[in-house]
Amino acid sequence: MRICIFGAGAVGSHLAVRLARAGHDVSCVMRGPHLEAVKARGLTLRAGSTEFSANVTAADEPAKLGPQDLVISTLKATALGSLATGLKPLMRDDTAVVFAQNGIPWWYDMGLSPDHPRPPDLAFLDSNGALRSAVSQGRIIGGVIFSSNEVVAPGIVANLTPDRNVLQVGECDDRTTERIDRLRAALEEAGLQSPPVPRIREAIWSKLLTNMSMSVLCLLTGQTARAVREDPALADVVPRLLDEADSIARSCFPDIKRVPRNGPAPNHKPSLLQDYELGRAMEIDVLVRAPAAFARSAGLSTPMLDMMAALAIRQARDKGLYRG
């Protein structure tokens, strides 16, 4: 397949190397020193003690890459505007677009099952309607990614979770289709786990449960997930936060698996805290504001999450990293 990774930073570059080495014609939309290094020397992935490289076509302008069979967007939600404006030259009539991002996606209400509770107004996730204009429902594939990566030098990406790299994919209307089967097979052949997902929104909520609670708590405390879990001062706080998060998710999917209240947590800072410390635009809308809207829509009382959301928004605004 001709596959374009749109927004090939750490996660996208990891996908690009694996898919290229599996025999696909891979191109990347990227920028800055990372782009220049890839154009000069190719893209290198370090996974555990293994290092391997791939030659991919890289450009800062999508128009230089031509039509694709598949586009995988690994952009953060705050950067999706560039996808809306740059997608057209990559499109064939049947090109699909995978949105591999954190949080509630802008397309959540599209193709929604009749048995799903009516969602709140999520227009703020695509405030000018640019994404809906650029990407029709038939092109949308939802994605949930579990993979920790870091650009350690221009053109070089380190995979920090060599034993757990997962990309779950599904149609936005939850149909079983040949293109999902082909995509999952391609990901598995590239060394990426892609288990079947009956309901992509349930998979989205499963990951969001942690991001909307623990990641926000990490932001407010400046601690890693493990440090938050092991902090005696937060011993009563964490389970209460997770209970509230579970209640929101269960308003959409009553049988969704609960987040464990105990056990190990990764000893790294979640992306929300990393973005704050690095002065990058923060995914407040998809990780904080949207779940809060679901809680209000379901008539749920979530006082702890509400307080954390207000503090997170205030903290992000004070640093000029959120303007919502």
Phi and psi restraints in degrees (value plus and minus 20) as a CYANA .aco file:
   2 ARG   PHI    -108.9   -68.9
   2 ARG   PSI      94.5   134.5
   3 ILE   PHI    -144.1  -104.1
   3 ILE   PSI     107.9   147.9
   4 CYS   PHI    -128.1   -88.1
   4 CYS   PSI     106.2   146.2
   5 ILE   PHI    -113.1   -73.1
   5 ILE   PSI      91.1   131.1
   6 PHE   PHI    -116.1   -76.1
   6 PHE   PSI      92.5   132.5
   7 GLY   PHI      71.0   111.0
   7 GLY   PSI      32.7    72.7
   8 ALA   PHI    -101.6   -61.6
   8 ALA   PSI      61.3   101.3
   9 GLY   PHI    -110.5   -70.5
   9 GLY   PSI    -151.8  -111.8
  10 ALA   PHI     -88.0   -48.0
  10 ALA   PSI     -75.6   -35.6
  11 VAL   PHI     -85.0   -45.0
  11 VAL   PSI     -67.3   -27.3
  12 GLY   PHI     -82.3   -42.3
  12 GLY   PSI     -57.2   -17.2
  13 SER   PHI     -87.2   -47.2
  13 SER   PSI     -58.2   -18.2
  14 HIS   PHI     -78.4   -38.4
  14 HIS   PSI     -69.7   -29.7
  15 LEU   PHI     -79.9   -39.9
  15 LEU   PSI     -61.2   -21.2
  16 ALA   PHI     -81.0   -41.0
  16 ALA   PSI     -66.1   -26.1
  17 VAL   PHI     -82.5   -42.5
  17 VAL   PSI     -67.6   -27.6
  18 ARG   PHI     -84.3   -44.3
  18 ARG   PSI     -63.2   -23.2
  19 LEU   PHI     -89.0   -49.0
  19 LEU   PSI     -57.4   -17.4
  20 ALA   PHI     -85.9   -45.9
  20 ALA   PSI     -61.6   -21.6
  21 ARG   PHI     -90.0   -50.0
  21 ARG   PSI     -39.7     0.3
  22 ALA   PHI    -104.1   -64.1
  22 ALA   PSI     -18.7    21.3
  23 GLY   PHI      83.4   123.4
  23 GLY   PSI     -14.1    25.9
  24 HIS   PHI    -107.3   -67.3
  24 HIS   PSI     133.9   173.9
  25 ASP   PHI    -105.9   -65.9
  25 ASP   PSI      77.5   117.5
  26 VAL   PHI    -125.1   -85.1
  26 VAL   PSI     113.9   153.9
  27 SER   PHI    -146.7  -106.7
  27 SER   PSI     138.7   178.7
  28 CYS   PHI    -153.5  -113.5
  28 CYS   PSI     116.6   156.6
  29 VAL   PHI    -116.8   -76.8
  29 VAL   PSI      94.9   134.9
  30 MET   PHI    -167.6  -127.6
  30 MET   PSI    -197.7  -157.7
  31 ARG   PHI    -173.1  -133.1
  31 ARG   PSI     152.3   192.3
  32 GLY   PHI      49.3    89.3
  32 GLY   PSI    -178.0  -138.0
  33 PRO   PHI     -78.6   -38.6
  33 PRO   PSI     -52.1   -12.1
  34 HIS   PHI     -80.9   -40.9
  34 HIS   PSI     -65.3   -25.3
  35 LEU   PHI     -80.8   -40.8
  35 LEU   PSI     -68.3   -28.3
  36 GLU   PHI     -83.1   -43.1
  36 GLU   PSI     -58.2   -18.2
  37 ALA   PHI     -87.3   -47.3
  37 ALA   PSI     -60.8   -20.8
  38 VAL   PHI     -86.8   -46.8
  38 VAL   PSI     -59.6   -19.6
  39 LYS   PHI     -84.3   -44.3
  39 LYS   PSI     -52.5   -12.5
  40 ALA   PHI    -106.5   -66.5
  40 ALA   PSI     -58.7   -18.7
  41 ARG   PHI    -149.9  -109.9
  41 ARG   PSI     -17.6    22.4
  42 GLY   PHI      63.6   103.6
  42 GLY   PSI    -195.0  -155.0
  43 LEU   PHI    -135.2   -95.2
  43 LEU   PSI     111.4   151.4
  44 THR   PHI    -136.8   -96.8
  44 THR   PSI     115.6   155.6
  45 LEU   PHI    -137.6   -97.6
  45 LEU   PSI     109.1   149.1
  46 ARG   PHI    -126.9   -86.9
  46 ARG   PSI     100.2   140.2
  47 ALA   PHI    -148.7  -108.7
  47 ALA   PSI      85.5   125.5
  48 GLY   PHI      43.6    83.6
  48 GLY   PSI    -146.7  -106.7
  49 SER   PHI    -112.4   -72.4
  49 SER   PSI     -15.8    24.2
  50 THR   PHI    -122.4   -82.4
  50 THR   PSI     121.6   161.6
  51 GLU   PHI    -152.4  -112.4
  51 GLU   PSI     108.5   148.5
  52 PHE   PHI    -164.7  -124.7
  52 PHE   PSI     135.3   175.3
  53 SER   PHI    -143.3  -103.3
  53 SER   PSI     144.9   184.9
  54 ALA   PHI    -170.2  -130.2
  54 ALA   PSI     125.5   165.5
  55 ASN   PHI    -112.0   -72.0
  55 ASN   PSI      99.6   139.6
  56 VAL   PHI    -146.4  -106.4
  56 VAL   PSI     134.4   174.4
  57 THR   PHI    -102.0   -62.0
  57 THR   PSI     108.3   148.3
  58 ALA   PHI    -148.6  -108.6
  58 ALA   PSI     122.0   162.0
  59 ALA   PHI    -176.5  -136.5
  59 ALA   PSI     137.9   177.9
  60 ASP   PHI    -114.0   -74.0
  60 ASP   PSI     -29.4    10.6
  61 GLU   PHI    -139.0   -99.0
  61 GLU   PSI      99.5   139.5
  62 PRO   PHI     -76.3   -36.3
  62 PRO   PSI     -51.0   -11.0
  63 ALA   PHI     -80.5   -40.5
  63 ALA   PSI     -41.4    -1.4
  64 LYS   PHI     -98.6   -58.6
  64 LYS   PSI     -28.2    11.8
  65 LEU   PHI    -122.6   -82.6
  65 LEU   PSI     -44.5    -4.5
  66 GLY   PHI      62.0   102.0
  66 GLY   PSI     154.1   194.1
  67 PRO   PHI     -82.4   -42.4
  67 PRO   PSI     126.5   166.5
  68 GLN   PHI    -145.1  -105.1
  68 GLN   PSI     138.2   178.2
  69 ASP   PHI     -99.7   -59.7
  69 ASP   PSI     -51.4   -11.4
  70 LEU   PHI    -169.6  -129.6
  70 LEU   PSI     118.5   158.5
  71 VAL   PHI    -136.5   -96.5
  71 VAL   PSI     109.3   149.3
  72 ILE   PHI    -132.4   -92.4
  72 ILE   PSI      92.1   132.1
  73 SER   PHI    -108.5   -68.5
  73 SER   PSI      98.2   138.2
  74 THR   PHI    -130.1   -90.1
  74 THR   PSI      -0.2    39.8
  75 LEU   PHI     -87.8   -47.8
  75 LEU   PSI     128.3   168.3
  76 LYS   PHI     -91.2   -51.2
  76 LYS   PSI     137.5   177.5
  77 ALA   PHI     -76.8   -36.8
  77 ALA   PSI     -51.9   -11.9
  78 THR   PHI     -89.0   -49.0
  78 THR   PSI     -34.8     5.2
  79 ALA   PHI    -131.3   -91.3
  79 ALA   PSI     -12.8    27.2
  80 LEU   PHI     -86.9   -46.9
  80 LEU   PSI     -35.3     4.7
  81 GLY   PHI     -79.3   -39.3
  81 GLY   PSI     -54.8   -14.8
  82 SER   PHI     -89.0   -49.0
  82 SER   PSI     -49.1    -9.1
  83 LEU   PHI     -88.7   -48.7
  83 LEU   PSI     -63.7   -23.7
  84 ALA   PHI     -79.3   -39.3
  84 ALA   PSI     -58.4   -18.4
  85 THR   PHI    -104.5   -64.5
  85 THR   PSI     -43.1    -3.1
  86 GLY   PHI    -125.5   -85.5
  86 GLY   PSI     -21.4    18.6
  87 LEU   PHI     -95.2   -55.2
  87 LEU   PSI     -53.4   -13.4
  88 LYS   PHI     -71.7   -31.7
  88 LYS   PSI     -68.2   -28.2
  89 PRO   PHI     -87.3   -47.3
  89 PRO   PSI     -30.8     9.2
  90 LEU   PHI    -110.6   -70.6
  90 LEU   PSI     -26.9    13.1
  91 MET   PHI    -112.0   -72.0
  91 MET   PSI     110.4   150.4
  92 ARG   PHI    -118.6   -78.6
  92 ARG   PSI     158.9   198.9
  93 ASP   PHI     -82.0   -42.0
  93 ASP   PSI     -51.7   -11.7
  94 ASP   PHI    -133.0   -93.0
  94 ASP   PSI      -3.8    36.2
  95 THR   PHI     -87.8   -47.8
  95 THR   PSI     108.6   148.6
  96 ALA   PHI    -118.2   -78.2
  96 ALA   PSI     136.4   176.4
  97 VAL   PHI    -145.9  -105.9
  97 VAL   PSI      98.9   138.9
  98 VAL   PHI    -112.0   -72.0
  98 VAL   PSI     106.4   146.4
  99 PHE   PHI    -122.9   -82.9
  99 PHE   PSI      76.8   116.8
 100 ALA   PHI    -118.6   -78.6
 100 ALA   PSI      69.3   109.3
 101 GLN   PHI    -161.2  -121.2
 101 GLN   PSI     146.9   186.9
 102 ASN   PHI    -104.2   -64.2
 102 ASN   PSI     135.7   175.7
 103 GLY   PHI      60.9   100.9
 103 GLY   PSI    -191.6  -151.6
 104 ILE   PHI     -93.0   -53.0
 104 ILE   PSI     103.9   143.9
 105 PRO   PHI    -101.6   -61.6
 105 PRO   PSI     137.6   177.6
 106 TRP   PHI     -81.5   -41.5
 106 TRP   PSI     -44.7    -4.7
 107 TRP   PHI    -113.0   -73.0
 107 TRP   PSI      -9.4    30.6
 108 TYR   PHI     -71.4   -31.4
 108 TYR   PSI     -58.1   -18.1
 109 ASP   PHI    -106.0   -66.0
 109 ASP   PSI     -19.3    20.7
 110 MET   PHI    -111.1   -71.1
 110 MET   PSI     108.9   148.9
 111 GLY   PHI      49.3    89.3
 111 GLY   PSI       4.0    44.0
 112 LEU   PHI     -90.6   -50.6
 112 LEU   PSI     116.4   156.4
 113 SER   PHI     -82.1   -42.1
 113 SER   PSI     122.3   162.3
 114 PRO   PHI     -80.3   -40.3
 114 PRO   PSI     -45.2    -5.2
 115 ASP   PHI    -106.5   -66.5
 115 ASP   PSI     -20.6    19.4
 116 HIS   PHI    -103.0   -63.0
 116 HIS   PSI     114.2   154.2
 117 PRO   PHI     -76.1   -36.1
 117 PRO   PSI     125.9   165.9
 118 ARG   PHI     -79.5   -39.5
 118 ARG   PSI     104.6   144.6
 119 PRO   PHI     -96.6   -56.6
 119 PRO   PSI     144.4   184.4
 120 PRO   PHI     -90.6   -50.6
 120 PRO   PSI     153.4   193.4
 121 ASP   PHI     -89.2   -49.2
 121 ASP   PSI      95.4   135.4
 122 LEU   PHI    -130.8   -90.8
 122 LEU   PSI       2.9    42.9
 123 ALA   PHI     -78.9   -38.9
 123 ALA   PSI     -46.4    -6.4
 124 PHE   PHI     -86.0   -46.0
 124 PHE   PSI     -35.0     5.0
 125 LEU   PHI     -99.2   -59.2
 125 LEU   PSI     -33.6     6.4
 126 ASP   PHI    -166.1  -126.1
 126 ASP   PSI      46.9    86.9
 127 SER   PHI     -78.5   -38.5
 127 SER   PSI     -53.4   -13.4
 128 ASN   PHI    -123.1   -83.1
 128 ASN   PSI     -13.3    26.7
 129 GLY   PHI      51.3    91.3
 129 GLY   PSI      -6.9    33.1
 130 ALA   PHI     -86.2   -46.2
 130 ALA   PSI     -57.9   -17.9
 131 LEU   PHI     -89.4   -49.4
 131 LEU   PSI     -60.7   -20.7
 132 ARG   PHI     -85.0   -45.0
 132 ARG   PSI     -51.2   -11.2
 133 SER   PHI     -93.7   -53.7
 133 SER   PSI     -53.4   -13.4
 134 ALA   PHI    -106.8   -66.8
 134 ALA   PSI     -48.2    -8.2
 135 VAL   PHI    -149.2  -109.2
 135 VAL   PSI      90.8   130.8
 136 SER   PHI     -95.0   -55.0
 136 SER   PSI     140.9   180.9
 137 GLN   PHI     -77.2   -37.2
 137 GLN   PSI     -58.3   -18.3
 138 GLY   PHI     -85.3   -45.3
 138 GLY   PSI     -37.8     2.2
 139 ARG   PHI    -110.6   -70.6
 139 ARG   PSI     -36.5     3.5
 140 ILE   PHI     -98.8   -58.8
 140 ILE   PSI     109.2   149.2
 141 ILE   PHI    -143.6  -103.6
 141 ILE   PSI     105.2   145.2
 142 GLY   PHI     -98.4   -58.4
 142 GLY   PSI     128.4   168.4
 143 GLY   PHI    -159.4  -119.4
 143 GLY   PSI     121.3   161.3
 144 VAL   PHI    -149.7  -109.7
 144 VAL   PSI      99.1   139.1
 145 ILE   PHI    -132.6   -92.6
 145 ILE   PSI     116.9   156.9
 146 PHE   PHI    -142.7  -102.7
 146 PHE   PSI      80.3   120.3
 147 SER   PHI    -189.9  -149.9
 147 SER   PSI     103.4   143.4
 148 SER   PHI    -123.0   -83.0
 148 SER   PSI     102.6   142.6
 149 ASN   PHI    -159.8  -119.8
 149 ASN   PSI     140.0   180.0
 150 GLU   PHI    -167.1  -127.1
 150 GLU   PSI     113.1   153.1
 151 VAL   PHI     -99.0   -59.0
 151 VAL   PSI      85.5   125.5
 152 VAL   PHI    -106.8   -66.8
 152 VAL   PSI     -40.1    -0.1
 153 ALA   PHI    -183.8  -143.8
 153 ALA   PSI     136.0   176.0
 154 PRO   PHI     -72.7   -32.7
 154 PRO   PSI     104.9   144.9
 155 GLY   PHI      65.7   105.7
 155 GLY   PSI     -22.1    17.9
 156 ILE   PHI    -148.2  -108.2
 156 ILE   PSI     104.6   144.6
 157 VAL   PHI    -140.4  -100.4
 157 VAL   PSI     114.9   154.9
 158 ALA   PHI    -125.1   -85.1
 158 ALA   PSI     109.2   149.2
 159 ASN   PHI    -111.4   -71.4
 159 ASN   PSI      99.4   139.4
 160 LEU   PHI    -111.7   -71.7
 160 LEU   PSI     -23.9    16.1
 161 THR   PHI    -151.3  -111.3
 161 THR   PSI      46.8    86.8
 162 PRO   PHI     -82.2   -42.2
 162 PRO   PSI     -40.9    -0.9
 163 ASP   PHI    -117.7   -77.7
 163 ASP   PSI     -21.1    18.9
 164 ARG   PHI    -167.3  -127.3
 164 ARG   PSI      70.5   110.5
 165 ASN   PHI    -149.3  -109.3
 165 ASN   PSI      86.9   126.9
 166 VAL   PHI    -145.1  -105.1
 166 VAL   PSI     116.1   156.1
 167 LEU   PHI    -149.1  -109.1
 167 LEU   PSI      83.7   123.7
 168 GLN   PHI    -105.1   -65.1
 168 GLN   PSI     115.4   155.4
 169 VAL   PHI    -153.6  -113.6
 169 VAL   PSI     131.2   171.2
 170 GLY   PHI    -187.3  -147.3
 170 GLY   PSI     131.7   171.7
 171 GLU   PHI     -83.5   -43.5
 171 GLU   PSI     129.1   169.1
 172 CYS   PHI     -90.1   -50.1
 172 CYS   PSI     -35.5     4.5
 173 ASP   PHI    -124.8   -84.8
 173 ASP   PSI      -9.2    30.8
 174 ASP   PHI      45.9    85.9
 174 ASP   PSI      -4.1    35.9
 175 ARG   PHI     -89.3   -49.3
 175 ARG   PSI     132.4   172.4
 176 THR   PHI    -108.7   -68.7
 176 THR   PSI      98.4   138.4
 177 THR   PHI    -150.1  -110.1
 177 THR   PSI     139.6   179.6
 178 GLU   PHI     -84.5   -44.5
 178 GLU   PSI     -56.0   -16.0
 179 ARG   PHI     -88.4   -48.4
 179 ARG   PSI     -51.7   -11.7
 180 ILE   PHI     -88.9   -48.9
 180 ILE   PSI     -61.9   -21.9
 181 ASP   PHI     -80.0   -40.0
 181 ASP   PSI     -63.3   -23.3
 182 ARG   PHI     -85.6   -45.6
 182 ARG   PSI     -61.9   -21.9
 183 LEU   PHI     -85.7   -45.7
 183 LEU   PSI     -64.5   -24.5
 184 ARG   PHI     -81.6   -41.6
 184 ARG   PSI     -60.5   -20.5
 185 ALA   PHI     -83.6   -43.6
 185 ALA   PSI     -60.6   -20.6
 186 ALA   PHI     -84.5   -44.5
 186 ALA   PSI     -60.7   -20.7
 187 LEU   PHI     -85.8   -45.8
 187 LEU   PSI     -63.7   -23.7
 188 GLU   PHI     -83.0   -43.0
 188 GLU   PSI     -61.8   -21.8
 189 GLU   PHI     -84.0   -44.0
 189 GLU   PSI     -46.8    -6.8
 190 ALA   PHI    -105.8   -65.8
 190 ALA   PSI     -17.6    22.4
 191 GLY   PHI      68.7   108.7
 191 GLY   PSI      -1.5    38.5
 192 LEU   PHI    -132.9   -92.9
 192 LEU   PSI     112.1   152.1
 193 GLN   PHI     -93.6   -53.6
 193 GLN   PSI     115.7   155.7
 194 SER   PHI    -165.1  -125.1
 194 SER   PSI      55.9    95.9
 195 PRO   PHI     -87.6   -47.6
 195 PRO   PSI     135.8   175.8
 196 PRO   PHI     -83.8   -43.8
 196 PRO   PSI     123.8   163.8
 197 VAL   PHI    -147.7  -107.7
 197 VAL   PSI      85.8   125.8
 198 PRO   PHI     -83.5   -43.5
 198 PRO   PSI     -57.1   -17.1
 199 ARG   PHI    -155.5  -115.5
 199 ARG   PSI      87.4   127.4
 200 ILE   PHI     -85.2   -45.2
 200 ILE   PSI     -52.0   -12.0
 201 ARG   PHI     -88.7   -48.7
 201 ARG   PSI     -52.8   -12.8
 202 GLU   PHI     -84.8   -44.8
 202 GLU   PSI     -59.0   -19.0
 203 ALA   PHI     -84.0   -44.0
 203 ALA   PSI     -58.7   -18.7
 204 ILE   PHI     -81.6   -41.6
 204 ILE   PSI     -65.9   -25.9
 205 TRP   PHI     -85.6   -45.6
 205 TRP   PSI     -56.3   -16.3
 206 SER   PHI     -79.2   -39.2
 206 SER   PSI     -60.2   -20.2
 207 LYS   PHI     -97.1   -57.1
 207 LYS   PSI     -57.0   -17.0
 208 LEU   PHI     -84.1   -44.1
 208 LEU   PSI     -49.0    -9.0
 209 LEU   PHI     -71.3   -31.3
 209 LEU   PSI     -62.7   -22.7
 210 THR   PHI     -97.1   -57.1
 210 THR   PSI     -62.7   -22.7
 211 ASN   PHI     -84.1   -44.1
 211 ASN   PSI     -57.5   -17.5
 212 MET   PHI     -98.4   -58.4
 212 MET   PSI     -31.0     9.0
 213 SER   PHI    -138.8   -98.8
 213 SER   PSI     -89.2   -49.2
 214 MET   PHI     -85.6   -45.6
 214 MET   PSI     -61.5   -21.5
 215 SER   PHI     -84.6   -44.6
 215 SER   PSI     -58.3   -18.3
 216 VAL   PHI     -88.3   -48.3
 216 VAL   PSI     -58.7   -18.7
 217 LEU   PHI     -84.5   -44.5
 217 LEU   PSI     -57.9   -17.9
 218 CYS   PHI     -82.0   -42.0
 218 CYS   PSI     -61.0   -21.0
 219 LEU   PHI     -79.5   -39.5
 219 LEU   PSI     -65.9   -25.9
 220 LEU   PHI     -91.7   -51.7
 220 LEU   PSI     -48.0    -8.0
 221 THR   PHI    -120.0   -80.0
 221 THR   PSI     -37.1     2.9
 222 GLY   PHI      54.8    94.8
 222 GLY   PSI      -2.9    37.1
 223 GLN   PHI    -126.7   -86.7
 223 GLN   PSI     141.6   181.6
 224 THR   PHI     -91.9   -51.9
 224 THR   PSI     147.3   187.3
 225 ALA   PHI     -81.5   -41.5
 225 ALA   PSI     -60.4   -20.4
 226 ARG   PHI     -85.7   -45.7
 226 ARG   PSI     -62.1   -22.1
 227 ALA   PHI     -83.0   -43.0
 227 ALA   PSI     -58.9   -18.9
 228 VAL   PHI     -84.0   -44.0
 228 VAL   PSI     -64.2   -24.2
 229 ARG   PHI     -81.6   -41.6
 229 ARG   PSI     -57.1   -17.1
 230 GLU   PHI    -114.2   -74.2
 230 GLU   PSI     -21.1    18.9
 231 ASP   PHI     -96.1   -56.1
 231 ASP   PSI      95.5   135.5
 232 PRO   PHI     -78.5   -38.5
 232 PRO   PSI     -51.2   -11.2
 233 ALA   PHI     -86.3   -46.3
 233 ALA   PSI     -40.1    -0.1
 234 LEU   PHI    -127.2   -87.2
 234 LEU   PSI     -10.2    29.8
 235 ALA   PHI     -79.2   -39.2
 235 ALA   PSI     -55.2   -15.2
 236 ASP   PHI    -109.6   -69.6
 236 ASP   PSI     -39.5     0.5
 237 VAL   PHI     -96.3   -56.3
 237 VAL   PSI     -66.7   -26.7
 238 VAL   PHI     -77.7   -37.7
 238 VAL   PSI     -71.3   -31.3
 239 PRO   PHI     -82.9   -42.9
 239 PRO   PSI     -52.3   -12.3
 240 ARG   PHI     -89.0   -49.0
 240 ARG   PSI     -59.9   -19.9
 241 LEU   PHI     -81.7   -41.7
 241 LEU   PSI     -65.2   -25.2
 242 LEU   PHI     -86.8   -46.8
 242 LEU   PSI     -54.4   -14.4
 243 ASP   PHI     -82.2   -42.2
 243 ASP   PSI     -63.0   -23.0
 244 GLU   PHI     -86.4   -46.4
 244 GLU   PSI     -62.4   -22.4
 245 ALA   PHI     -81.1   -41.1
 245 ALA   PSI     -64.2   -24.2
 246 ASP   PHI     -78.2   -38.2
 246 ASP   PSI     -60.4   -20.4
 247 SER   PHI     -83.8   -43.8
 247 SER   PSI     -55.8   -15.8
 248 ILE   PHI     -88.1   -48.1
 248 ILE   PSI     -67.7   -27.7
 249 ALA   PHI     -82.5   -42.5
 249 ALA   PSI     -59.2   -19.2
 250 ARG   PHI     -90.5   -50.5
 250 ARG   PSI     -39.0     1.0
 251 SER   PHI     -87.3   -47.3
 251 SER   PSI     -40.5    -0.5
 252 CYS   PHI    -122.3   -82.3
 252 CYS   PSI     -59.3   -19.3
 253 PHE   PHI    -154.4  -114.4
 253 PHE   PSI      72.2   112.2
 254 PRO   PHI     -78.5   -38.5
 254 PRO   PSI     -45.3    -5.3
 255 ASP   PHI    -120.4   -80.4
 255 ASP   PSI      -7.5    32.5
 256 ILE   PHI     -82.6   -42.6
 256 ILE   PSI     123.5   163.5
 257 LYS   PHI     -90.5   -50.5
 257 LYS   PSI     113.8   153.8
 258 ARG   PHI     -94.7   -54.7
 258 ARG   PSI     129.5   169.5
 259 VAL   PHI     -92.3   -52.3
 259 VAL   PSI     111.9   151.9
 260 PRO   PHI     -77.8   -37.8
 260 PRO   PSI     118.5   158.5
 261 ARG   PHI    -102.9   -62.9
 261 ARG   PSI     -40.5    -0.5
 262 ASN   PHI    -149.0  -109.0
 262 ASN   PSI     159.2   199.2
 263 GLY   PHI      84.3   124.3
 263 GLY   PSI     152.5   192.5
 264 PRO   PHI     -89.6   -49.6
 264 PRO   PSI     133.1   173.1
 265 ALA   PHI    -149.9  -109.9
 265 ALA   PSI     133.4   173.4
 266 PRO   PHI     -82.8   -42.8
 266 PRO   PSI     119.1   159.1
 267 ASN   PHI    -110.3   -70.3
 267 ASN   PSI      36.4    76.4
 268 HIS   PHI    -164.1  -124.1
 268 HIS   PSI     143.2   183.2
 269 LYS   PHI    -103.7   -63.7
 269 LYS   PSI     111.8   151.8
 270 PRO   PHI     -86.0   -46.0
 270 PRO   PSI     141.9   181.9
 271 SER   PHI     -80.3   -40.3
 271 SER   PSI     -51.4   -11.4
 272 LEU   PHI     -81.4   -41.4
 272 LEU   PSI     -63.6   -23.6
 273 LEU   PHI     -91.1   -51.1
 273 LEU   PSI     -59.8   -19.8
 274 GLN   PHI     -78.7   -38.7
 274 GLN   PSI     -65.6   -25.6
 275 ASP   PHI     -80.9   -40.9
 275 ASP   PSI     -61.5   -21.5
 276 TYR   PHI     -81.6   -41.6
 276 TYR   PSI     -66.6   -26.6
 277 GLU   PHI     -89.6   -49.6
 277 GLU   PSI     -49.1    -9.1
 278 LEU   PHI    -112.0   -72.0
 278 LEU   PSI     -20.5    19.5
 279 GLY   PHI      52.7    92.7
 279 GLY   PSI      11.9    51.9
 280 ARG   PHI    -122.0   -82.0
 280 ARG   PSI     132.9   172.9
 281 ALA   PHI     -73.2   -33.2
 281 ALA   PSI     117.2   157.2
 282 MET   PHI    -125.2   -85.2
 282 MET   PSI     125.6   165.6
 283 GLU   PHI    -103.5   -63.5
 283 GLU   PSI      34.5    74.5
 284 ILE   PHI     -86.3   -46.3
 284 ILE   PSI     -61.5   -21.5
 285 ASP   PHI     -82.6   -42.6
 285 ASP   PSI     -67.7   -27.7
 286 VAL   PHI     -99.9   -59.9
 286 VAL   PSI     -46.5    -6.5
 287 LEU   PHI    -118.0   -78.0
 287 LEU   PSI     -43.5    -3.5
 288 VAL   PHI    -142.4  -102.4
 288 VAL   PSI     -76.3   -36.3
 289 ARG   PHI     -88.8   -48.8
 289 ARG   PSI     -62.4   -22.4
 290 ALA   PHI     -86.1   -46.1
 290 ALA   PSI     -67.4   -27.4
 291 PRO   PHI     -78.4   -38.4
 291 PRO   PSI     -56.6   -16.6
 292 ALA   PHI     -83.0   -43.0
 292 ALA   PSI     -56.6   -16.6
 293 ALA   PHI     -85.3   -45.3
 293 ALA   PSI     -58.8   -18.8
 294 PHE   PHI     -83.1   -43.1
 294 PHE   PSI     -60.3   -20.3
 295 ALA   PHI     -82.0   -42.0
 295 ALA   PSI     -65.7   -25.7
 296 ARG   PHI     -83.1   -43.1
 296 ARG   PSI     -62.1   -22.1
 297 SER   PHI     -82.3   -42.3
 297 SER   PSI     -53.9   -13.9
 298 ALA   PHI    -107.7   -67.7
 298 ALA   PSI     -21.7    18.3
 299 GLY   PHI      50.6    90.6
 299 GLY   PSI      10.8    50.8
 300 LEU   PHI    -112.6   -72.6
 300 LEU   PSI     127.0   167.0
 301 SER   PHI    -116.7   -76.7
 301 SER   PSI      95.2   135.2
 302 THR   PHI    -151.9  -111.9
 302 THR   PSI      46.3    86.3
 303 PRO   PHI     -81.8   -41.8
 303 PRO   PSI     -57.3   -17.3
 304 MET   PHI     -91.5   -51.5
 304 MET   PSI     -64.1   -24.1
 305 LEU   PHI     -86.0   -46.0
 305 LEU   PSI     -56.4   -16.4
 306 ASP   PHI     -81.8   -41.8
 306 ASP   PSI     -64.1   -24.1
 307 MET   PHI     -84.5   -44.5
 307 MET   PSI     -64.0   -24.0
 308 MET   PHI     -84.9   -44.9
 308 MET   PSI     -58.2   -18.2
 309 ALA   PHI     -81.7   -41.7
 309 ALA   PSI     -64.7   -24.7
 310 ALA   PHI     -82.3   -42.3
 310 ALA   PSI     -62.0   -22.0
 311 LEU   PHI     -88.0   -48.0
 311 LEU   PSI     -60.3   -20.3
 312 ALA   PHI     -84.7   -44.7
 312 ALA   PSI     -62.6   -22.6
 313 ILE   PHI     -83.6   -43.6
 313 ILE   PSI     -64.0   -24.0
 314 ARG   PHI     -81.8   -41.8
 314 ARG   PSI     -63.4   -23.4
 315 GLN   PHI     -84.1   -44.1
 315 GLN   PSI     -62.9   -22.9
 316 ALA   PHI     -87.8   -47.8
 316 ALA   PSI     -61.2   -21.2
 317 ARG   PHI     -85.1   -45.1
 317 ARG   PSI     -60.5   -20.5
 318 ASP   PHI     -81.2   -41.2
 318 ASP   PSI     -48.2    -8.2
 319 LYS   PHI    -115.8   -75.8
 319 LYS   PSI     -16.5    23.5
 320 GLY   PHI      53.4    93.4
 320 GLY   PSI       5.1    45.1
 321 LEU   PHI    -126.4   -86.4
 321 LEU   PSI     -16.4    23.6
 322 TYR   PHI    -174.2  -134.2
 322 TYR   PSI     112.5   152.5
 323 ARG   PHI    -143.9  -103.9
 323 ARG   PSI      -3.6    36.4
